[in-house]
Amino acid sequence: MPSLENLHQEFKDRSFALVSINLKESRDAVLNQVRSAGLSFTNLLDQDGKISAAYGVSSTPMKFVIDAQGNMVAAALGYREWDGDEMKSLITLLTTKDS
């Protein structure tokens, strides 16, 4: 999660939003996680799993990059660093395209 927070901080003033959807977790568990990790990006709950099912999520963590038009442009399964040069280049390309 620190790399997601870093990515959020770097691009928060551009046409970019980082949203986390927590699957089948309690509100209290998610709040505790957000607070203890110092996360400032939006964290939502999918308590019944309907949103995850709509996107075909079969395991977690799963990440999607969705452009300003609502098109999925990338997806990744598993843990990874999200604040690396490759992801920053993709976000820069997408946010520049929208300007």
Phi and psi restraints in degrees (value plus and minus 20) as a CYANA .aco file:
   2 PRO   PHI     -80.0   -40.0
   2 PRO   PSI     -56.7   -16.7
   3 SER   PHI     -89.6   -49.6
   3 SER   PSI     -52.0   -12.0
   4 LEU   PHI     -87.6   -47.6
   4 LEU   PSI     -61.2   -21.2
   5 GLU   PHI     -82.0   -42.0
   5 GLU   PSI     -61.9   -21.9
   6 ASN   PHI     -81.1   -41.1
   6 ASN   PSI     -63.6   -23.6
   7 LEU   PHI     -82.2   -42.2
   7 LEU   PSI     -64.6   -24.6
   8 HIS   PHI     -78.6   -38.6
   8 HIS   PSI     -67.3   -27.3
   9 GLN   PHI     -82.4   -42.4
   9 GLN   PSI     -58.5   -18.5
  10 GLU   PHI     -89.7   -49.7
  10 GLU   PSI     -53.5   -13.5
  11 PHE   PHI    -134.1   -94.1
  11 PHE   PSI     -12.7    27.3
  12 LYS   PHI     -83.8   -43.8
  12 LYS   PSI     -41.7    -1.7
  13 ASP   PHI    -114.2   -74.2
  13 ASP   PSI     -10.8    29.2
  14 ARG   PHI    -131.8   -91.8
  14 ARG   PSI    -198.7  -158.7
  15 SER   PHI     -99.5   -59.5
  15 SER   PSI      48.5    88.5
  16 PHE   PHI    -164.1  -124.1
  16 PHE   PSI     116.0   156.0
  17 ALA   PHI    -153.9  -113.9
  17 ALA   PSI     114.0   154.0
  18 LEU   PHI    -127.8   -87.8
  18 LEU   PSI     103.0   143.0
  19 VAL   PHI    -148.5  -108.5
  19 VAL   PSI     110.5   150.5
  20 SER   PHI    -124.2   -84.2
  20 SER   PSI     115.6   155.6
  21 ILE   PHI    -137.6   -97.6
  21 ILE   PSI      95.9   135.9
  22 ASN   PHI    -110.5   -70.5
  22 ASN   PSI     104.8   144.8
  23 LEU   PHI    -112.1   -72.1
  23 LEU   PSI      99.5   139.5
  24 LYS   PHI      32.5    72.5
  24 LYS   PSI      21.7    61.7
  25 GLU   PHI    -135.5   -95.5
  25 GLU   PSI     136.4   176.4
  26 SER   PHI     -96.9   -56.9
  26 SER   PSI     136.3   176.3
  27 ARG   PHI     -78.2   -38.2
  27 ARG   PSI     -63.6   -23.6
  28 ASP   PHI     -83.6   -43.6
  28 ASP   PSI     -60.8   -20.8
  29 ALA   PHI     -83.5   -43.5
  29 ALA   PSI     -62.3   -22.3
  30 VAL   PHI     -87.9   -47.9
  30 VAL   PSI     -63.6   -23.6
  31 LEU   PHI     -78.4   -38.4
  31 LEU   PSI     -64.0   -24.0
  32 ASN   PHI     -81.8   -41.8
  32 ASN   PSI     -63.1   -23.1
  33 GLN   PHI     -84.3   -44.3
  33 GLN   PSI     -65.4   -25.4
  34 VAL   PHI     -81.9   -41.9
  34 VAL   PSI     -66.1   -26.1
  35 ARG   PHI     -86.8   -46.8
  35 ARG   PSI     -65.1   -25.1
  36 SER   PHI     -88.4   -48.4
  36 SER   PSI     -49.8    -9.8
  37 ALA   PHI    -110.0   -70.0
  37 ALA   PSI     -27.5    12.5
  38 GLY   PHI      46.5    86.5
  38 GLY   PSI      18.3    58.3
  39 LEU   PHI    -101.7   -61.7
  39 LEU   PSI     116.3   156.3
  40 SER   PHI    -134.5   -94.5
  40 SER   PSI     -22.6    17.4
  41 PHE   PHI    -106.8   -66.8
  41 PHE   PSI     144.6   184.6
  42 THR   PHI     -87.0   -47.0
  42 THR   PSI     111.3   151.3
  43 ASN   PHI    -143.3  -103.3
  43 ASN   PSI     102.1   142.1
  44 LEU   PHI    -132.5   -92.5
  44 LEU   PSI     144.2   184.2
  45 LEU   PHI    -131.1   -91.1
  45 LEU   PSI     116.2   156.2
  46 ASP   PHI    -139.9   -99.9
  46 ASP   PSI      52.0    92.0
  47 GLN   PHI     -85.6   -45.6
  47 GLN   PSI     -50.9   -10.9
  48 ASP   PHI    -119.1   -79.1
  48 ASP   PSI     -24.8    15.2
  49 GLY   PHI      62.1   102.1
  49 GLY   PSI     -14.3    25.7
  50 LYS   PHI     -87.1   -47.1
  50 LYS   PSI     -60.4   -20.4
  51 ILE   PHI     -87.3   -47.3
  51 ILE   PSI     -64.3   -24.3
  52 SER   PHI     -81.9   -41.9
  52 SER   PSI     -60.5   -20.5
  53 ALA   PHI     -83.7   -43.7
  53 ALA   PSI     -58.1   -18.1
  54 ALA   PHI     -83.6   -43.6
  54 ALA   PSI     -49.5    -9.5
  55 TYR   PHI    -115.9   -75.9
  55 TYR   PSI     -17.0    23.0
  56 GLY   PHI      53.9    93.9
  56 GLY   PSI       5.3    45.3
  57 VAL   PHI     -93.0   -53.0
  57 VAL   PSI     100.0   140.0
  58 SER   PHI    -131.1   -91.1
  58 SER   PSI     -35.6     4.4
  59 SER   PHI    -172.9  -132.9
  59 SER   PSI     145.0   185.0
  60 THR   PHI    -148.6  -108.6
  60 THR   PSI     137.0   177.0
  61 PRO   PHI    -100.4   -60.4
  61 PRO   PSI     127.2   167.2
  62 MET   PHI    -148.7  -108.7
  62 MET   PSI     114.6   154.6
  63 LYS   PHI    -142.0  -102.0
  63 LYS   PSI     120.8   160.8
  64 PHE   PHI    -144.7  -104.7
  64 PHE   PSI     122.9   162.9
  65 VAL   PHI    -130.0   -90.0
  65 VAL   PSI      99.8   139.8
  66 ILE   PHI    -139.0   -99.0
  66 ILE   PSI     108.6   148.6
  67 ASP   PHI     -99.2   -59.2
  67 ASP   PSI     157.7   197.7
  68 ALA   PHI     -83.9   -43.9
  68 ALA   PSI     -40.5    -0.5
  69 GLN   PHI    -109.6   -69.6
  69 GLN   PSI     -19.5    20.5
  70 GLY   PHI      68.4   108.4
  70 GLY   PSI      -9.3    30.7
  71 ASN   PHI    -108.5   -68.5
  71 ASN   PSI     114.2   154.2
  72 MET   PHI     -94.8   -54.8
  72 MET   PSI     100.3   140.3
  73 VAL   PHI    -128.5   -88.5
  73 VAL   PSI     -32.2     7.8
  74 ALA   PHI    -182.0  -142.0
  74 ALA   PSI     133.7   173.7
  75 ALA   PHI    -167.5  -127.5
  75 ALA   PSI     128.7   168.7
  76 ALA   PHI    -168.4  -128.4
  76 ALA   PSI     120.4   160.4
  77 LEU   PHI    -130.2   -90.2
  77 LEU   PSI     115.4   155.4
  78 GLY   PHI      79.7   119.7
  78 GLY   PSI     155.4   195.4
  79 TYR   PHI    -100.8   -60.8
  79 TYR   PSI     123.1   163.1
  80 ARG   PHI    -184.7  -144.7
  80 ARG   PSI     150.0   190.0
  81 GLU   PHI    -106.3   -66.3
  81 GLU   PSI     107.1   147.1
  82 TRP   PHI    -122.7   -82.7
  82 TRP   PSI     -23.3    16.7
  83 ASP   PHI    -127.0   -87.0
  83 ASP   PSI       2.9    42.9
  84 GLY   PHI    -101.7   -61.7
  84 GLY   PSI     151.6   191.6
  85 ASP   PHI     -80.0   -40.0
  85 ASP   PSI     -58.5   -18.5
  86 GLU   PHI     -83.2   -43.2
  86 GLU   PSI     -67.1   -27.1
  87 MET   PHI     -88.3   -48.3
  87 MET   PSI     -60.0   -20.0
  88 LYS   PHI     -81.0   -41.0
  88 LYS   PSI     -58.6   -18.6
  89 SER   PHI     -84.6   -44.6
  89 SER   PSI     -61.7   -21.7
  90 LEU   PHI     -83.3   -43.3
  90 LEU   PSI     -67.0   -27.0
  91 ILE   PHI     -83.8   -43.8
  91 ILE   PSI     -61.4   -21.4
  92 THR   PHI     -80.7   -40.7
  92 THR   PSI     -65.3   -25.3
  93 LEU   PHI     -80.5   -40.5
  93 LEU   PSI     -66.3   -26.3
  94 LEU   PHI     -87.3   -47.3
  94 LEU   PSI     -59.8   -19.8
  95 THR   PHI     -98.0   -58.0
  95 THR   PSI     -47.2    -7.2
  96 THR   PHI     -92.3   -52.3
  96 THR   PSI     -57.7   -17.7
  97 LYS   PHI     -81.0   -41.0
  97 LYS   PSI     -53.3   -13.3
  98 ASP   PHI    -101.9   -61.9
  98 ASP   PSI     -33.4     6.6
